[in-house]
Structures are given as C-alpha cells and as structure tokens.
Amino acid sequence: NPSSEIADGQITYVNQATQTAWIDLGEADSLRRKLTFSVFDSALSDAAKAEKKGSVEVTRLLGDHIAEAKITSDDPKNPILPGDRIYSQVWQRGKALRFGLTGFIDIDGDGVSDLQRVKDLIALNGAILDVSLEEDGKIDGEMTVDTRYLVLGESPDQPSKAIFRDGYQQMSREANNLGVETISLADFLNRIGYKPAEETVRFSGGSSPLGAAGGAPRSFRFRTP
C-alpha cells in the first residue's frame, strides 16, 4: 500500500568534516532557513514508509535551487551521501501544509504537555495549524478538507487524560469524514527530523564540491533540538 508521499529534493554535496550538506532547493522553491528535512537513501520510492538515515536543517539560501544545511543527525556507519533524498512532512514546495493536533501532546515522556512546543515546530517549518485540542480540553480552530494531517497525541482513554476524550473523538470523526490523514505524534516528530538534546563525538573526513578528497580531522559535534 504505497503512500502519496514523494521526496522533496536531494542532497547534492556533503562535507562530513564540517557536518554540512547542500540540497537542490532554494529561494525559487519558497525554501526558508531553519526548515528541517529527513534524509533517506537514494533508492527512496515512498517517503512515508522509507527508513530515515538522518536529518538536515537549512542554514543558508545560496540560489534559486541550492541551499546549505547542517547535518543534525546521521549514522557514521551509514552516513548521509550525495544523491540521498530529502523529505519534510510539514513543507511542500510553494505551498504551506495544514495540520491539526489532538490528544495529549507529550514529546519527551515527562507527563507535561508540550502542545505549545509542537505548535512552534509547525510554525517554524512554514506550515499552518488549523485546529488543536487545547490543554483545557476545548477545540481551538476548525478542520477542513484543506487540512493535510491530524497529528494524534496520547490516547485520552487514561483516567488522567479524561479531559481530552470528547475532543479527541470528535476530531477523529471529523478527520475521517473529511478525508484528513491521521499520523502519530512520534511519526510526525520523526518526519520533521526532531531530536531531543544529545551529545555525540565522531571522527570524519570530507570532500570538496569539486570532488577533491579532503583530510580526515577529528571533529566534535554537539546537537540541540
């Protein structure tokens, strides 16, 4: 059952020494700084089901269809390479995607609502929030046929989350009636490349855009969301 999700672009150049990459999207594609893309193997055929190998965040727009990005996560055993595909769940070339949020939104498992943080992530990636189930259990906004995804937080079946039950069920029914696709909060965060704060140390080499081999200096990388 393939989905309709396809890659937004691809990696054109990688420098592992500086943890930077170039992508084939730019100003003419309505790209903006701080947008985050998940990275998949070049053999990607279905972005919604492919296994992610890393993520990049746009740092500079260099032209109509070229931008620089920092590598925010990857696996030294399966590094990001030129030709790899990039995909964002919350960005579409020249068009803002629209979202809904429902359920209890907790992205770090501490039992405290992270609703505002997820709202900020949606806005940061150039998307629009149509409707959300607020912390008091009330629905703010309206879902329409233009809403692309309804992001599902924790199930309101737990006694401690009873305040969300009616709103969660109502929004789920509306999504079904309007044909709005539902995705889990974990999948949403994974697709936008969100990572909790972490520290990594790695050794890596680099190459130039012209293909000349670079050195292999030791580099330390510290990441925050």
Secondary structure, DSSP 8 states (H G I E B T S, - for coil): ---S----EEEEEEETTTTEEEES--GGGT--TT-EEEEE-TT-S-TTTS---EEEEEEEEEETTEEEEEEEEEBTTB---TT-EEE-SSEETTEE-EEEEESB--SSSSSS--HHHHHHHHHHTT-EEEEEE-TTS-EEE---TT--EEEE-B-TTSGGGGGGHHHHHHHHHHHHHHT-EEEEHHHHHHHTT----EEEEEE---B-TT--B----EEEEEE--
